Amino acid sequence: MAHKVLIVEDDKTLGINLGENLRAEGFAVVHALDGEEGLEKVRSERPDFIILDIMLPKLDGLSLCRIIRRDAATSHIPIIMLTARGTEVDKIVGLESGADDYIEKPFGLGEFLARVRAVMRRAPGRVPPQDELISNDLRLSLTGRRLYKGGEERKLSNKEFDLLAELMRNRGVVLSRDLILTKVWGYDYFVDKRTVDVHIRWLREKIEDDPSNPKRIVTVRGVGYRFEG
C-alpha cells in the first residue's frame, strides 16, 4: 500500500510539481492550500508524511506543526518544513516546533526527494503515539485530556495540562523556561517567563504530596524544570 503524503502549500504550482514527483516515487498525494485546510486534512486523511510550508494563509505552518505534535493521534507523523526564510533562528524554531527536517526555497527536486527518503527511512523507528503518560500514582490521559492522581481526577486548565504533558514526555530532562514557552505557549505568544513559574506552582499544588517540598517537578536553578518520574 502506497504511503500517503499531505502537501500543505499555498503556491499551487509548486504543490502540484512536488506532488507529481512524489507520485513518481510511489506516494499517494493529498493537497491543502492553507493551514486550516491542512489541519482538516491531517485529521481526516491521516497521512503518513507531511510537507508543510511555513508561510501559509489562515494558520501558519509553525502553529500547524505544533498542533499536530500535541495531538496524540498525529504526533508521530514525519514533517518536512519548506520556507523562504533561511536564518539560523528560523531553522531552530522550525525544528523545535516539531519538524523532522527543514528545506529552504528555492531547492532542487533531487535534494527534496533525497530529504523525503531520509526522513521516511527514520520514520519506522519513531516512538508510536501514546494515549497515556504514567508516573507512579499519576496518570495523564492524552486523548481524554484528564489527569488522575491515585485514581482521583484532578482538574487542570488547558495550559496546565499541556505543560504537565511536556514535562512528563521529557522526564529526567531539564527544560528551560524559553523552551517551555515555545512548546506550550507557542513561539508567537508574547508572555513573561514568570508565567511558566506561576503555572509550575499551580501544577505542584495539584500533583505534589507536599507542594512546599516538590519531588516530581524539580527546579533547576538558573535553567528551568525537570520532571522526576
C-alpha positions as CSV (number, residue, x, y, z in Angstrom):
1,M,0.0,0.0,0.0
2,A,1.4,3.4,-1.0
3,H,2.4,5.9,1.7
4,K,0.1,8.9,1.7
5,V,1.8,12.4,1.7
6,L,-0.1,15.6,2.6
7,I,1.4,18.7,0.9
8,V,0.3,21.9,2.6
9,E,1.5,24.7,0.3
10,D,-0.3,27.8,-0.9
11,D,1.8,28.1,-4.1
12,K,-0.4,25.9,-6.2
13,T,2.1,25.4,-9.0
14,L,4.9,24.3,-6.6
15,G,2.5,22.0,-4.7
16,I,1.4,20.3,-8.0
17,N,5.0,19.9,-9.1
18,L,6.1,18.4,-5.8
19,G,3.0,16.1,-5.9
20,E,3.8,14.8,-9.4
21,N,7.4,14.0,-8.4
22,L,6.2,12.2,-5.2
23,R,3.7,10.2,-7.2
24,A,6.5,9.1,-9.5
25,E,8.2,7.8,-6.3
26,G,5.2,5.7,-5.5
27,F,3.4,8.0,-3.0
28,A,-0.3,8.8,-2.8
29,V,-0.6,12.6,-2.6
30,V,-3.2,14.9,-0.9
31,H,-3.1,18.7,-1.2
32,A,-4.1,21.6,1.0
33,L,-3.7,25.3,0.1
34,D,-3.8,26.9,3.6
35,G,-3.2,26.0,7.2
36,E,-6.8,25.5,8.2
37,E,-7.4,23.1,5.3
38,G,-4.2,21.4,6.1
39,L,-5.3,20.7,9.7
40,E,-8.6,19.3,8.5
41,K,-6.8,17.1,6.0
42,V,-4.4,15.9,8.7
43,R,-7.3,14.8,10.8
44,S,-9.4,13.3,8.0
45,E,-6.8,11.8,5.8
46,R,-4.3,10.6,8.4
47,P,-1.3,11.0,6.1
48,D,2.0,9.0,6.6
49,F,4.1,12.1,5.9
50,I,3.5,15.9,5.7
51,I,5.3,18.5,3.5
52,L,4.5,21.8,5.3
53,D,5.1,25.4,4.1
54,I,5.7,27.9,6.9
55,M,4.2,31.0,5.3
56,L,0.5,29.9,4.9
57,P,-2.7,31.8,5.0
58,K,-5.3,31.4,7.8
59,L,-3.0,29.2,10.0
60,D,0.8,29.4,9.6
61,G,3.0,26.3,9.3
62,L,4.7,26.7,12.7
63,S,1.4,26.8,14.5
64,L,0.0,23.9,12.5
65,C,3.2,21.8,13.2
66,R,2.7,22.4,17.0
67,I,-0.9,21.4,16.8
68,I,0.0,18.2,15.0
69,R,2.7,17.4,17.6
70,R,0.4,18.0,20.6
71,D,-2.3,15.6,19.3
72,A,-1.5,12.0,20.4
73,A,-3.3,10.7,17.2
74,T,-1.0,12.7,14.9
75,S,2.2,13.4,16.8
76,H,4.1,10.6,15.2
77,I,3.7,11.8,11.6
78,P,7.0,12.9,10.0
79,I,7.1,16.6,8.8
80,I,9.4,18.4,6.4
81,M,9.0,22.2,6.5
82,L,9.5,24.4,3.4
83,T,10.4,28.0,3.8
84,A,11.9,31.0,2.0
85,R,13.2,32.2,5.4
86,G,16.6,30.8,5.9
87,T,18.1,32.3,9.1
88,E,19.5,30.0,11.8
89,V,16.8,31.3,14.2
90,D,14.1,30.3,11.7
91,K,15.6,26.8,11.4
92,I,15.8,26.4,15.2
93,V,12.2,27.5,15.7
94,G,11.0,25.2,12.9
95,L,12.8,22.2,14.4
96,E,11.8,23.0,18.0
97,S,8.2,23.2,16.8
98,G,8.4,19.6,15.9
99,A,9.6,19.4,12.2
100,D,11.9,16.5,11.3
101,D,13.7,18.4,8.6
102,Y,13.8,21.9,7.1
103,I,14.3,22.9,3.4
104,E,15.0,26.4,2.2
105,K,13.3,27.7,-1.0
106,P,14.4,27.6,-3.8
107,F,15.6,24.0,-3.7
108,G,16.3,21.3,-6.3
109,L,13.9,18.4,-6.7
110,G,16.8,16.0,-6.3
111,E,17.6,17.4,-2.8
112,F,13.9,17.4,-1.9
113,L,13.3,13.8,-2.8
114,A,16.5,12.8,-1.0
115,R,15.3,14.5,2.1
116,V,11.9,12.8,1.9
117,R,13.6,9.4,1.6
118,A,15.9,10.1,4.5
119,V,13.0,11.2,6.8
120,M,10.9,8.2,5.7
121,R,13.7,5.8,6.5
122,R,13.8,7.1,10.1
123,A,10.0,7.1,10.4
124,P,9.6,3.4,11.2
125,G,11.7,3.8,14.3
126,R,9.6,6.7,15.7
127,V,8.0,6.0,19.0
128,P,4.3,5.2,18.4
129,P,1.8,7.7,19.7
130,Q,0.9,7.3,23.3
131,D,-2.5,7.5,24.8
132,E,-1.3,7.9,28.4
133,L,1.6,9.1,30.4
134,I,2.1,7.3,33.7
135,S,4.4,8.1,36.6
136,N,3.8,6.3,39.9
137,D,0.3,7.3,41.0
138,L,-0.1,9.9,38.2
139,R,-1.9,9.0,35.0
140,L,-2.3,11.6,32.3
141,S,-4.8,10.7,29.5
142,L,-3.6,12.5,26.4
143,T,-6.7,11.8,24.3
144,G,-9.1,12.5,27.1
145,R,-7.0,15.4,28.4
146,R,-7.6,14.3,32.0
147,L,-5.2,13.8,35.0
148,Y,-5.7,11.2,37.7
149,K,-3.7,11.0,40.9
150,G,-4.2,7.9,42.9
151,G,-7.3,7.1,40.8
152,E,-8.9,10.5,41.6
153,E,-9.3,13.1,38.8
154,R,-7.5,16.4,39.3
155,K,-8.9,19.3,37.2
156,L,-6.3,21.1,35.1
157,S,-6.6,24.2,32.8
158,N,-5.6,23.7,29.2
159,K,-2.1,25.2,29.7
160,E,-1.6,23.2,32.9
161,F,-2.4,20.1,31.0
162,D,-0.1,20.9,28.1
163,L,2.7,21.9,30.5
164,L,2.5,18.7,32.5
165,A,2.4,16.6,29.3
166,E,5.5,18.3,28.0
167,L,7.3,17.7,31.3
168,M,6.2,14.1,31.6
169,R,7.2,13.3,28.0
170,N,10.7,14.6,28.8
171,R,11.1,13.1,32.2
172,G,14.6,13.4,33.6
173,V,15.4,16.1,31.1
174,V,15.9,19.8,32.2
175,L,13.6,22.0,30.1
176,S,14.5,25.7,30.0
177,R,11.8,28.3,30.5
178,D,12.3,29.5,26.9
179,L,11.8,26.0,25.6
180,I,8.7,25.5,27.7
181,L,7.3,28.8,26.4
182,T,7.9,27.8,22.8
183,K,6.5,24.3,23.2
184,V,3.5,25.1,25.4
185,W,2.5,28.7,24.7
186,G,3.9,28.9,21.1
187,Y,6.6,31.0,19.6
188,D,4.1,33.6,18.5
189,Y,2.9,34.3,22.1
190,F,4.5,37.1,23.9
191,V,4.3,36.1,27.6
192,D,6.6,36.7,30.5
193,K,8.9,33.8,31.6
194,R,7.4,34.2,35.1
195,T,4.2,32.8,33.5
196,V,6.0,29.4,33.5
197,D,6.8,29.7,37.2
198,V,3.2,30.5,38.1
199,H,1.9,27.5,36.2
200,I,4.5,25.3,37.7
201,R,3.4,26.4,41.2
202,W,-0.3,25.7,40.3
203,L,0.7,22.2,39.0
204,R,2.6,21.4,42.1
205,E,-0.4,22.2,44.2
206,K,-2.3,19.5,42.2
207,I,0.3,16.7,41.8
208,E,2.8,17.0,44.7
209,D,2.2,15.3,48.0
210,D,3.9,18.4,49.6
211,P,3.9,21.4,47.2
212,S,6.4,23.2,49.5
213,N,8.9,20.4,49.0
214,P,8.3,19.2,45.4
215,K,9.6,15.8,44.4
216,R,8.0,15.5,41.0
217,I,8.6,18.8,39.3
218,V,12.1,19.9,40.4
219,T,13.6,23.4,39.9
220,V,17.0,23.5,38.3
221,R,18.2,27.0,39.4
222,G,19.1,29.3,36.6
223,V,17.8,26.9,33.9
224,G,14.3,25.6,34.3
225,Y,12.5,22.5,35.4
226,R,12.8,18.7,35.4
227,F,10.1,16.1,35.9
228,E,11.2,13.2,38.1
229,G,9.2,10.1,37.2
